[in-house]
Amino acid sequence: MRHLHSMTHSVATLSAIALLALAAGCSKSTNTGTAGSTSLATSQTTSSPPAKTASKLGDLSAFRSIAAEVATLVDKGDLPGAKTRIKELEVAWDSAEAGLKPRAAADWHLLDKSIDRALSALRADVPSQIDCKKALADLLTIFDSRQAKP
């Protein structure tokens, strides 16, 4: 049953990210405040940044939410769980590349490299919790810095 829940969560997360990526490509603002909020709602809402407008890349909150969940797993010492969860970030980010990268290539590359560093830390032969924490903290900082101030 846990596998089914994990798979359902993955599908819901990827669906929400795909919708956000499509919305990011639209020039019309669709600020309903509900896109992806139900499938990505977690106990990590307290670690989310204050409400800000979307960056040049669009709404990155779904990606940041996954990264925050991975950071929580690392903090708990669940490196295998974090490694599994960050795969969802990798897949979602790669799937959204075509819609995001043309909007702000430099920002996209900065985030892409930071995601790669987090992936490498978690996929190391013997992952270090300290290295993983640093890579994820850096990634979350970059996500936060890419969000435009209101």
Phi and psi in radians as a Rosetta constraint file:
Dihedral C 1 N 2 CA 2 C 2 CIRCULARHARMONIC -1.072 0.35
Dihedral N 2 CA 2 C 2 N 3 CIRCULARHARMONIC -0.685 0.35
Dihedral C 2 N 3 CA 3 C 3 CIRCULARHARMONIC -1.088 0.35
Dihedral N 3 CA 3 C 3 N 4 CIRCULARHARMONIC -0.725 0.35
Dihedral C 3 N 4 CA 4 C 4 CIRCULARHARMONIC -1.092 0.35
Dihedral N 4 CA 4 C 4 N 5 CIRCULARHARMONIC -0.762 0.35
Dihedral C 4 N 5 CA 5 C 5 CIRCULARHARMONIC -1.096 0.35
Dihedral N 5 CA 5 C 5 N 6 CIRCULARHARMONIC -0.751 0.35
Dihedral C 5 N 6 CA 6 C 6 CIRCULARHARMONIC -1.086 0.35
Dihedral N 6 CA 6 C 6 N 7 CIRCULARHARMONIC -0.754 0.35
Dihedral C 6 N 7 CA 7 C 7 CIRCULARHARMONIC -1.170 0.35
Dihedral N 7 CA 7 C 7 N 8 CIRCULARHARMONIC -0.726 0.35
Dihedral C 7 N 8 CA 8 C 8 CIRCULARHARMONIC -1.097 0.35
Dihedral N 8 CA 8 C 8 N 9 CIRCULARHARMONIC -0.746 0.35
Dihedral C 8 N 9 CA 9 C 9 CIRCULARHARMONIC -1.076 0.35
Dihedral N 9 CA 9 C 9 N 10 CIRCULARHARMONIC -0.718 0.35
Dihedral C 9 N 10 CA 10 C 10 CIRCULARHARMONIC -1.105 0.35
Dihedral N 10 CA 10 C 10 N 11 CIRCULARHARMONIC -0.807 0.35
Dihedral C 10 N 11 CA 11 C 11 CIRCULARHARMONIC -1.105 0.35
Dihedral N 11 CA 11 C 11 N 12 CIRCULARHARMONIC -0.763 0.35
Dihedral C 11 N 12 CA 12 C 12 CIRCULARHARMONIC -1.116 0.35
Dihedral N 12 CA 12 C 12 N 13 CIRCULARHARMONIC -0.719 0.35
Dihedral C 12 N 13 CA 13 C 13 CIRCULARHARMONIC -1.111 0.35
Dihedral N 13 CA 13 C 13 N 14 CIRCULARHARMONIC -0.850 0.35
Dihedral C 13 N 14 CA 14 C 14 CIRCULARHARMONIC -1.118 0.35
Dihedral N 14 CA 14 C 14 N 15 CIRCULARHARMONIC -0.643 0.35
Dihedral C 14 N 15 CA 15 C 15 CIRCULARHARMONIC -1.116 0.35
Dihedral N 15 CA 15 C 15 N 16 CIRCULARHARMONIC -0.766 0.35
Dihedral C 15 N 16 CA 16 C 16 CIRCULARHARMONIC -1.115 0.35
Dihedral N 16 CA 16 C 16 N 17 CIRCULARHARMONIC -0.714 0.35
Dihedral C 16 N 17 CA 17 C 17 CIRCULARHARMONIC -1.172 0.35
Dihedral N 17 CA 17 C 17 N 18 CIRCULARHARMONIC -0.697 0.35
Dihedral C 17 N 18 CA 18 C 18 CIRCULARHARMONIC -1.077 0.35
Dihedral N 18 CA 18 C 18 N 19 CIRCULARHARMONIC -0.739 0.35
Dihedral C 18 N 19 CA 19 C 19 CIRCULARHARMONIC -1.116 0.35
Dihedral N 19 CA 19 C 19 N 20 CIRCULARHARMONIC -0.715 0.35
Dihedral C 19 N 20 CA 20 C 20 CIRCULARHARMONIC -1.143 0.35
Dihedral N 20 CA 20 C 20 N 21 CIRCULARHARMONIC -0.673 0.35
Dihedral C 20 N 21 CA 21 C 21 CIRCULARHARMONIC -1.128 0.35
Dihedral N 21 CA 21 C 21 N 22 CIRCULARHARMONIC -0.707 0.35
Dihedral C 21 N 22 CA 22 C 22 CIRCULARHARMONIC -1.129 0.35
Dihedral N 22 CA 22 C 22 N 23 CIRCULARHARMONIC -0.740 0.35
Dihedral C 22 N 23 CA 23 C 23 CIRCULARHARMONIC -1.130 0.35
Dihedral N 23 CA 23 C 23 N 24 CIRCULARHARMONIC -0.603 0.35
Dihedral C 23 N 24 CA 24 C 24 CIRCULARHARMONIC -1.137 0.35
Dihedral N 24 CA 24 C 24 N 25 CIRCULARHARMONIC -0.473 0.35
Dihedral C 24 N 25 CA 25 C 25 CIRCULARHARMONIC -1.409 0.35
Dihedral N 25 CA 25 C 25 N 26 CIRCULARHARMONIC -0.211 0.35
Dihedral C 25 N 26 CA 26 C 26 CIRCULARHARMONIC -1.443 0.35
Dihedral N 26 CA 26 C 26 N 27 CIRCULARHARMONIC 2.538 0.35
Dihedral C 26 N 27 CA 27 C 27 CIRCULARHARMONIC -1.503 0.35
Dihedral N 27 CA 27 C 27 N 28 CIRCULARHARMONIC -0.320 0.35
Dihedral C 27 N 28 CA 28 C 28 CIRCULARHARMONIC -1.485 0.35
Dihedral N 28 CA 28 C 28 N 29 CIRCULARHARMONIC 2.343 0.35
Dihedral C 28 N 29 CA 29 C 29 CIRCULARHARMONIC -1.305 0.35
Dihedral N 29 CA 29 C 29 N 30 CIRCULARHARMONIC 2.316 0.35
Dihedral C 29 N 30 CA 30 C 30 CIRCULARHARMONIC -2.207 0.35
Dihedral N 30 CA 30 C 30 N 31 CIRCULARHARMONIC 1.142 0.35
Dihedral C 30 N 31 CA 31 C 31 CIRCULARHARMONIC -1.506 0.35
Dihedral N 31 CA 31 C 31 N 32 CIRCULARHARMONIC 1.403 0.35
Dihedral C 31 N 32 CA 32 C 32 CIRCULARHARMONIC -1.649 0.35
Dihedral N 32 CA 32 C 32 N 33 CIRCULARHARMONIC -0.321 0.35
Dihedral C 32 N 33 CA 33 C 33 CIRCULARHARMONIC 1.325 0.35
Dihedral N 33 CA 33 C 33 N 34 CIRCULARHARMONIC 0.127 0.35
Dihedral C 33 N 34 CA 34 C 34 CIRCULARHARMONIC -2.027 0.35
Dihedral N 34 CA 34 C 34 N 35 CIRCULARHARMONIC -0.278 0.35
Dihedral C 34 N 35 CA 35 C 35 CIRCULARHARMONIC -1.034 0.35
Dihedral N 35 CA 35 C 35 N 36 CIRCULARHARMONIC 2.024 0.35
Dihedral C 35 N 36 CA 36 C 36 CIRCULARHARMONIC 1.329 0.35
Dihedral N 36 CA 36 C 36 N 37 CIRCULARHARMONIC -0.036 0.35
Dihedral C 36 N 37 CA 37 C 37 CIRCULARHARMONIC -1.236 0.35
Dihedral N 37 CA 37 C 37 N 38 CIRCULARHARMONIC -0.547 0.35
Dihedral C 37 N 38 CA 38 C 38 CIRCULARHARMONIC -1.367 0.35
Dihedral N 38 CA 38 C 38 N 39 CIRCULARHARMONIC -0.681 0.35
Dihedral C 38 N 39 CA 39 C 39 CIRCULARHARMONIC -1.376 0.35
Dihedral N 39 CA 39 C 39 N 40 CIRCULARHARMONIC -0.367 0.35
Dihedral C 39 N 40 CA 40 C 40 CIRCULARHARMONIC -1.860 0.35
Dihedral N 40 CA 40 C 40 N 41 CIRCULARHARMONIC 0.022 0.35
Dihedral C 40 N 41 CA 41 C 41 CIRCULARHARMONIC -1.193 0.35
Dihedral N 41 CA 41 C 41 N 42 CIRCULARHARMONIC 2.228 0.35
Dihedral C 41 N 42 CA 42 C 42 CIRCULARHARMONIC -2.470 0.35
Dihedral N 42 CA 42 C 42 N 43 CIRCULARHARMONIC -3.106 0.35
Dihedral C 42 N 43 CA 43 C 43 CIRCULARHARMONIC -1.264 0.35
Dihedral N 43 CA 43 C 43 N 44 CIRCULARHARMONIC -0.019 0.35
Dihedral C 43 N 44 CA 44 C 44 CIRCULARHARMONIC -1.520 0.35
Dihedral N 44 CA 44 C 44 N 45 CIRCULARHARMONIC 0.146 0.35
Dihedral C 44 N 45 CA 45 C 45 CIRCULARHARMONIC -1.064 0.35
Dihedral N 45 CA 45 C 45 N 46 CIRCULARHARMONIC -0.465 0.35
Dihedral C 45 N 46 CA 46 C 46 CIRCULARHARMONIC -1.272 0.35
Dihedral N 46 CA 46 C 46 N 47 CIRCULARHARMONIC -0.366 0.35
Dihedral C 46 N 47 CA 47 C 47 CIRCULARHARMONIC -1.622 0.35
Dihedral N 47 CA 47 C 47 N 48 CIRCULARHARMONIC -0.027 0.35
Dihedral C 47 N 48 CA 48 C 48 CIRCULARHARMONIC -1.282 0.35
Dihedral N 48 CA 48 C 48 N 49 CIRCULARHARMONIC 2.632 0.35
Dihedral C 48 N 49 CA 49 C 49 CIRCULARHARMONIC -1.224 0.35
Dihedral N 49 CA 49 C 49 N 50 CIRCULARHARMONIC 2.825 0.35
Dihedral C 49 N 50 CA 50 C 50 CIRCULARHARMONIC -1.007 0.35
Dihedral N 50 CA 50 C 50 N 51 CIRCULARHARMONIC 2.716 0.35
Dihedral C 50 N 51 CA 51 C 51 CIRCULARHARMONIC -0.997 0.35
Dihedral N 51 CA 51 C 51 N 52 CIRCULARHARMONIC 2.211 0.35
Dihedral C 51 N 52 CA 52 C 52 CIRCULARHARMONIC -2.409 0.35
Dihedral N 52 CA 52 C 52 N 53 CIRCULARHARMONIC 2.865 0.35
Dihedral C 52 N 53 CA 53 C 53 CIRCULARHARMONIC -1.393 0.35
Dihedral N 53 CA 53 C 53 N 54 CIRCULARHARMONIC 2.881 0.35
Dihedral C 53 N 54 CA 54 C 54 CIRCULARHARMONIC -1.172 0.35
Dihedral N 54 CA 54 C 54 N 55 CIRCULARHARMONIC 2.637 0.35
Dihedral C 54 N 55 CA 55 C 55 CIRCULARHARMONIC -1.373 0.35
Dihedral N 55 CA 55 C 55 N 56 CIRCULARHARMONIC -3.104 0.35
Dihedral C 55 N 56 CA 56 C 56 CIRCULARHARMONIC -1.046 0.35
Dihedral N 56 CA 56 C 56 N 57 CIRCULARHARMONIC -0.467 0.35
Dihedral C 56 N 57 CA 57 C 57 CIRCULARHARMONIC -1.371 0.35
Dihedral N 57 CA 57 C 57 N 58 CIRCULARHARMONIC -0.228 0.35
Dihedral C 57 N 58 CA 58 C 58 CIRCULARHARMONIC 1.838 0.35
Dihedral N 58 CA 58 C 58 N 59 CIRCULARHARMONIC -2.843 0.35
Dihedral C 58 N 59 CA 59 C 59 CIRCULARHARMONIC -1.373 0.35
Dihedral N 59 CA 59 C 59 N 60 CIRCULARHARMONIC 1.970 0.35
Dihedral C 59 N 60 CA 60 C 60 CIRCULARHARMONIC -1.715 0.35
Dihedral N 60 CA 60 C 60 N 61 CIRCULARHARMONIC 0.113 0.35
Dihedral C 60 N 61 CA 61 C 61 CIRCULARHARMONIC -1.078 0.35
Dihedral N 61 CA 61 C 61 N 62 CIRCULARHARMONIC -0.599 0.35
Dihedral C 61 N 62 CA 62 C 62 CIRCULARHARMONIC -1.169 0.35
Dihedral N 62 CA 62 C 62 N 63 CIRCULARHARMONIC -0.713 0.35
Dihedral C 62 N 63 CA 63 C 63 CIRCULARHARMONIC -1.165 0.35
Dihedral N 63 CA 63 C 63 N 64 CIRCULARHARMONIC -0.765 0.35
Dihedral C 63 N 64 CA 64 C 64 CIRCULARHARMONIC -1.107 0.35
Dihedral N 64 CA 64 C 64 N 65 CIRCULARHARMONIC -0.650 0.35
Dihedral C 64 N 65 CA 65 C 65 CIRCULARHARMONIC -1.066 0.35
Dihedral N 65 CA 65 C 65 N 66 CIRCULARHARMONIC -0.751 0.35
Dihedral C 65 N 66 CA 66 C 66 CIRCULARHARMONIC -1.112 0.35
Dihedral N 66 CA 66 C 66 N 67 CIRCULARHARMONIC -0.781 0.35
Dihedral C 66 N 67 CA 67 C 67 CIRCULARHARMONIC -1.056 0.35
Dihedral N 67 CA 67 C 67 N 68 CIRCULARHARMONIC -0.681 0.35
Dihedral C 67 N 68 CA 68 C 68 CIRCULARHARMONIC -1.153 0.35
Dihedral N 68 CA 68 C 68 N 69 CIRCULARHARMONIC -0.674 0.35
Dihedral C 68 N 69 CA 69 C 69 CIRCULARHARMONIC -1.118 0.35
Dihedral N 69 CA 69 C 69 N 70 CIRCULARHARMONIC -0.715 0.35
Dihedral C 69 N 70 CA 70 C 70 CIRCULARHARMONIC -1.107 0.35
Dihedral N 70 CA 70 C 70 N 71 CIRCULARHARMONIC -0.753 0.35
Dihedral C 70 N 71 CA 71 C 71 CIRCULARHARMONIC -1.058 0.35
Dihedral N 71 CA 71 C 71 N 72 CIRCULARHARMONIC -0.678 0.35
Dihedral C 71 N 72 CA 72 C 72 CIRCULARHARMONIC -1.132 0.35
Dihedral N 72 CA 72 C 72 N 73 CIRCULARHARMONIC -0.729 0.35
Dihedral C 72 N 73 CA 73 C 73 CIRCULARHARMONIC -1.094 0.35
Dihedral N 73 CA 73 C 73 N 74 CIRCULARHARMONIC -0.707 0.35
Dihedral C 73 N 74 CA 74 C 74 CIRCULARHARMONIC -1.121 0.35
Dihedral N 74 CA 74 C 74 N 75 CIRCULARHARMONIC -0.766 0.35
Dihedral C 74 N 75 CA 75 C 75 CIRCULARHARMONIC -1.021 0.35
Dihedral N 75 CA 75 C 75 N 76 CIRCULARHARMONIC -0.603 0.35
Dihedral C 75 N 76 CA 76 C 76 CIRCULARHARMONIC -1.413 0.35
Dihedral N 76 CA 76 C 76 N 77 CIRCULARHARMONIC -0.089 0.35
Dihedral C 76 N 77 CA 77 C 77 CIRCULARHARMONIC 1.470 0.35
Dihedral N 77 CA 77 C 77 N 78 CIRCULARHARMONIC 0.165 0.35
Dihedral C 77 N 78 CA 78 C 78 CIRCULARHARMONIC -1.578 0.35
Dihedral N 78 CA 78 C 78 N 79 CIRCULARHARMONIC 1.235 0.35
Dihedral C 78 N 79 CA 79 C 79 CIRCULARHARMONIC -1.174 0.35
Dihedral N 79 CA 79 C 79 N 80 CIRCULARHARMONIC -0.640 0.35
Dihedral C 79 N 80 CA 80 C 80 CIRCULARHARMONIC -1.096 0.35
Dihedral N 80 CA 80 C 80 N 81 CIRCULARHARMONIC -0.714 0.35
Dihedral C 80 N 81 CA 81 C 81 CIRCULARHARMONIC -1.144 0.35
Dihedral N 81 CA 81 C 81 N 82 CIRCULARHARMONIC -0.681 0.35
Dihedral C 81 N 82 CA 82 C 82 CIRCULARHARMONIC -1.147 0.35
Dihedral N 82 CA 82 C 82 N 83 CIRCULARHARMONIC -0.687 0.35
Dihedral C 82 N 83 CA 83 C 83 CIRCULARHARMONIC -1.097 0.35
Dihedral N 83 CA 83 C 83 N 84 CIRCULARHARMONIC -0.708 0.35
Dihedral C 83 N 84 CA 84 C 84 CIRCULARHARMONIC -1.161 0.35
Dihedral N 84 CA 84 C 84 N 85 CIRCULARHARMONIC -0.783 0.35
Dihedral C 84 N 85 CA 85 C 85 CIRCULARHARMONIC -1.197 0.35
Dihedral N 85 CA 85 C 85 N 86 CIRCULARHARMONIC -0.631 0.35
Dihedral C 85 N 86 CA 86 C 86 CIRCULARHARMONIC -1.214 0.35
Dihedral N 86 CA 86 C 86 N 87 CIRCULARHARMONIC -0.379 0.35
Dihedral C 86 N 87 CA 87 C 87 CIRCULARHARMONIC -1.054 0.35
Dihedral N 87 CA 87 C 87 N 88 CIRCULARHARMONIC -0.639 0.35
Dihedral C 87 N 88 CA 88 C 88 CIRCULARHARMONIC -1.126 0.35
Dihedral N 88 CA 88 C 88 N 89 CIRCULARHARMONIC -0.659 0.35
Dihedral C 88 N 89 CA 89 C 89 CIRCULARHARMONIC -1.135 0.35
Dihedral N 89 CA 89 C 89 N 90 CIRCULARHARMONIC -0.765 0.35
Dihedral C 89 N 90 CA 90 C 90 CIRCULARHARMONIC -1.038 0.35
Dihedral N 90 CA 90 C 90 N 91 CIRCULARHARMONIC -0.837 0.35
Dihedral C 90 N 91 CA 91 C 91 CIRCULARHARMONIC -1.122 0.35
Dihedral N 91 CA 91 C 91 N 92 CIRCULARHARMONIC -0.792 0.35
Dihedral C 91 N 92 CA 92 C 92 CIRCULARHARMONIC -1.118 0.35
Dihedral N 92 CA 92 C 92 N 93 CIRCULARHARMONIC -0.767 0.35
Dihedral C 92 N 93 CA 93 C 93 CIRCULARHARMONIC -1.109 0.35
Dihedral N 93 CA 93 C 93 N 94 CIRCULARHARMONIC -0.793 0.35
Dihedral C 93 N 94 CA 94 C 94 CIRCULARHARMONIC -1.126 0.35
Dihedral N 94 CA 94 C 94 N 95 CIRCULARHARMONIC -0.652 0.35
Dihedral C 94 N 95 CA 95 C 95 CIRCULARHARMONIC -1.158 0.35
Dihedral N 95 CA 95 C 95 N 96 CIRCULARHARMONIC -0.545 0.35
Dihedral C 95 N 96 CA 96 C 96 CIRCULARHARMONIC -1.581 0.35
Dihedral N 96 CA 96 C 96 N 97 CIRCULARHARMONIC -0.061 0.35
Dihedral C 96 N 97 CA 97 C 97 CIRCULARHARMONIC -0.931 0.35
Dihedral N 97 CA 97 C 97 N 98 CIRCULARHARMONIC -0.819 0.35
Dihedral C 97 N 98 CA 98 C 98 CIRCULARHARMONIC -1.060 0.35
Dihedral N 98 CA 98 C 98 N 99 CIRCULARHARMONIC -0.561 0.35
Dihedral C 98 N 99 CA 99 C 99 CIRCULARHARMONIC -1.522 0.35
Dihedral N 99 CA 99 C 99 N 100 CIRCULARHARMONIC -0.457 0.35
Dihedral C 99 N 100 CA 100 C 100 CIRCULARHARMONIC -1.631 0.35
Dihedral N 100 CA 100 C 100 N 101 CIRCULARHARMONIC -0.812 0.35
Dihedral C 100 N 101 CA 101 C 101 CIRCULARHARMONIC -0.988 0.35
Dihedral N 101 CA 101 C 101 N 102 CIRCULARHARMONIC -0.737 0.35
Dihedral C 101 N 102 CA 102 C 102 CIRCULARHARMONIC -1.128 0.35
Dihedral N 102 CA 102 C 102 N 103 CIRCULARHARMONIC -0.391 0.35
Dihedral C 102 N 103 CA 103 C 103 CIRCULARHARMONIC -1.264 0.35
Dihedral N 103 CA 103 C 103 N 104 CIRCULARHARMONIC -0.659 0.35
Dihedral C 103 N 104 CA 104 C 104 CIRCULARHARMONIC -2.816 0.35
Dihedral N 104 CA 104 C 104 N 105 CIRCULARHARMONIC 1.435 0.35
Dihedral C 104 N 105 CA 105 C 105 CIRCULARHARMONIC -1.024 0.35
Dihedral N 105 CA 105 C 105 N 106 CIRCULARHARMONIC -0.730 0.35
Dihedral C 105 N 106 CA 106 C 106 CIRCULARHARMONIC -1.106 0.35
Dihedral N 106 CA 106 C 106 N 107 CIRCULARHARMONIC -0.780 0.35
Dihedral C 106 N 107 CA 107 C 107 CIRCULARHARMONIC -1.112 0.35
Dihedral N 107 CA 107 C 107 N 108 CIRCULARHARMONIC -0.724 0.35
Dihedral C 107 N 108 CA 108 C 108 CIRCULARHARMONIC -1.067 0.35
Dihedral N 108 CA 108 C 108 N 109 CIRCULARHARMONIC -0.802 0.35
Dihedral C 108 N 109 CA 109 C 109 CIRCULARHARMONIC -1.105 0.35
Dihedral N 109 CA 109 C 109 N 110 CIRCULARHARMONIC -0.694 0.35
Dihedral C 109 N 110 CA 110 C 110 CIRCULARHARMONIC -1.050 0.35
Dihedral N 110 CA 110 C 110 N 111 CIRCULARHARMONIC -0.834 0.35
Dihedral C 110 N 111 CA 111 C 111 CIRCULARHARMONIC -1.171 0.35
Dihedral N 111 CA 111 C 111 N 112 CIRCULARHARMONIC -0.711 0.35
Dihedral C 111 N 112 CA 112 C 112 CIRCULARHARMONIC -1.047 0.35
Dihedral N 112 CA 112 C 112 N 113 CIRCULARHARMONIC -0.771 0.35
Dihedral C 112 N 113 CA 113 C 113 CIRCULARHARMONIC -1.168 0.35
Dihedral N 113 CA 113 C 113 N 114 CIRCULARHARMONIC -0.641 0.35
Dihedral C 113 N 114 CA 114 C 114 CIRCULARHARMONIC -1.184 0.35
Dihedral N 114 CA 114 C 114 N 115 CIRCULARHARMONIC -0.689 0.35
Dihedral C 114 N 115 CA 115 C 115 CIRCULARHARMONIC -1.096 0.35
Dihedral N 115 CA 115 C 115 N 116 CIRCULARHARMONIC -0.744 0.35
Dihedral C 115 N 116 CA 116 C 116 CIRCULARHARMONIC -1.059 0.35
Dihedral N 116 CA 116 C 116 N 117 CIRCULARHARMONIC -0.684 0.35
Dihedral C 116 N 117 CA 117 C 117 CIRCULARHARMONIC -1.129 0.35
Dihedral N 117 CA 117 C 117 N 118 CIRCULARHARMONIC -0.708 0.35
Dihedral C 117 N 118 CA 118 C 118 CIRCULARHARMONIC -1.152 0.35
Dihedral N 118 CA 118 C 118 N 119 CIRCULARHARMONIC -0.730 0.35
Dihedral C 118 N 119 CA 119 C 119 CIRCULARHARMONIC -1.056 0.35
Dihedral N 119 CA 119 C 119 N 120 CIRCULARHARMONIC -0.792 0.35
Dihedral C 119 N 120 CA 120 C 120 CIRCULARHARMONIC -1.084 0.35
Dihedral N 120 CA 120 C 120 N 121 CIRCULARHARMONIC -0.729 0.35
Dihedral C 120 N 121 CA 121 C 121 CIRCULARHARMONIC -1.095 0.35
Dihedral N 121 CA 121 C 121 N 122 CIRCULARHARMONIC -0.747 0.35
Dihedral C 121 N 122 CA 122 C 122 CIRCULARHARMONIC -1.331 0.35
Dihedral N 122 CA 122 C 122 N 123 CIRCULARHARMONIC -0.430 0.35
Dihedral C 122 N 123 CA 123 C 123 CIRCULARHARMONIC -1.682 0.35
Dihedral N 123 CA 123 C 123 N 124 CIRCULARHARMONIC 0.083 0.35
Dihedral C 123 N 124 CA 124 C 124 CIRCULARHARMONIC -0.999 0.35
Dihedral N 124 CA 124 C 124 N 125 CIRCULARHARMONIC 2.675 0.35
Dihedral C 124 N 125 CA 125 C 125 CIRCULARHARMONIC -0.929 0.35
Dihedral N 125 CA 125 C 125 N 126 CIRCULARHARMONIC -0.755 0.35
Dihedral C 125 N 126 CA 126 C 126 CIRCULARHARMONIC -2.260 0.35
Dihedral N 126 CA 126 C 126 N 127 CIRCULARHARMONIC 1.547 0.35
Dihedral C 126 N 127 CA 127 C 127 CIRCULARHARMONIC -1.106 0.35
Dihedral N 127 CA 127 C 127 N 128 CIRCULARHARMONIC 2.457 0.35
Dihedral C 127 N 128 CA 128 C 128 CIRCULARHARMONIC -1.759 0.35
Dihedral N 128 CA 128 C 128 N 129 CIRCULARHARMONIC 2.233 0.35
Dihedral C 128 N 129 CA 129 C 129 CIRCULARHARMONIC -1.038 0.35
Dihedral N 129 CA 129 C 129 N 130 CIRCULARHARMONIC -0.665 0.35
Dihedral C 129 N 130 CA 130 C 130 CIRCULARHARMONIC -1.111 0.35
Dihedral N 130 CA 130 C 130 N 131 CIRCULARHARMONIC -0.821 0.35
Dihedral C 130 N 131 CA 131 C 131 CIRCULARHARMONIC -1.108 0.35
Dihedral N 131 CA 131 C 131 N 132 CIRCULARHARMONIC -0.714 0.35
Dihedral C 131 N 132 CA 132 C 132 CIRCULARHARMONIC -1.137 0.35
Dihedral N 132 CA 132 C 132 N 133 CIRCULARHARMONIC -0.752 0.35
Dihedral C 132 N 133 CA 133 C 133 CIRCULARHARMONIC -1.045 0.35
Dihedral N 133 CA 133 C 133 N 134 CIRCULARHARMONIC -0.782 0.35
Dihedral C 133 N 134 CA 134 C 134 CIRCULARHARMONIC -1.110 0.35
Dihedral N 134 CA 134 C 134 N 135 CIRCULARHARMONIC -0.818 0.35
Dihedral C 134 N 135 CA 135 C 135 CIRCULARHARMONIC -1.053 0.35
Dihedral N 135 CA 135 C 135 N 136 CIRCULARHARMONIC -0.709 0.35
Dihedral C 135 N 136 CA 136 C 136 CIRCULARHARMONIC -1.287 0.35
Dihedral N 136 CA 136 C 136 N 137 CIRCULARHARMONIC -0.648 0.35
Dihedral C 136 N 137 CA 137 C 137 CIRCULARHARMONIC -1.090 0.35
Dihedral N 137 CA 137 C 137 N 138 CIRCULARHARMONIC -0.738 0.35
Dihedral C 137 N 138 CA 138 C 138 CIRCULARHARMONIC -1.096 0.35
Dihedral N 138 CA 138 C 138 N 139 CIRCULARHARMONIC -0.746 0.35
Dihedral C 138 N 139 CA 139 C 139 CIRCULARHARMONIC -1.084 0.35
Dihedral N 139 CA 139 C 139 N 140 CIRCULARHARMONIC -0.803 0.35
Dihedral C 139 N 140 CA 140 C 140 CIRCULARHARMONIC -1.107 0.35
Dihedral N 140 CA 140 C 140 N 141 CIRCULARHARMONIC -0.652 0.35
Dihedral C 140 N 141 CA 141 C 141 CIRCULARHARMONIC -1.108 0.35
Dihedral N 141 CA 141 C 141 N 142 CIRCULARHARMONIC -0.729 0.35
Dihedral C 141 N 142 CA 142 C 142 CIRCULARHARMONIC -1.179 0.35
Dihedral N 142 CA 142 C 142 N 143 CIRCULARHARMONIC -0.745 0.35
Dihedral C 142 N 143 CA 143 C 143 CIRCULARHARMONIC -0.975 0.35
Dihedral N 143 CA 143 C 143 N 144 CIRCULARHARMONIC -0.846 0.35
Dihedral C 143 N 144 CA 144 C 144 CIRCULARHARMONIC -1.096 0.35
Dihedral N 144 CA 144 C 144 N 145 CIRCULARHARMONIC -0.656 0.35
Dihedral C 144 N 145 CA 145 C 145 CIRCULARHARMONIC -1.264 0.35
Dihedral N 145 CA 145 C 145 N 146 CIRCULARHARMONIC -0.359 0.35
Dihedral C 145 N 146 CA 146 C 146 CIRCULARHARMONIC -1.486 0.35
Dihedral N 146 CA 146 C 146 N 147 CIRCULARHARMONIC -0.180 0.35
Dihedral C 146 N 147 CA 147 C 147 CIRCULARHARMONIC -1.438 0.35
Dihedral N 147 CA 147 C 147 N 148 CIRCULARHARMONIC 2.241 0.35
Dihedral C 147 N 148 CA 148 C 148 CIRCULARHARMONIC -1.227 0.35
Dihedral N 148 CA 148 C 148 N 149 CIRCULARHARMONIC 2.511 0.35
Dihedral C 148 N 149 CA 149 C 149 CIRCULARHARMONIC -1.274 0.35
Dihedral N 149 CA 149 C 149 N 150 CIRCULARHARMONIC 2.559 0.35
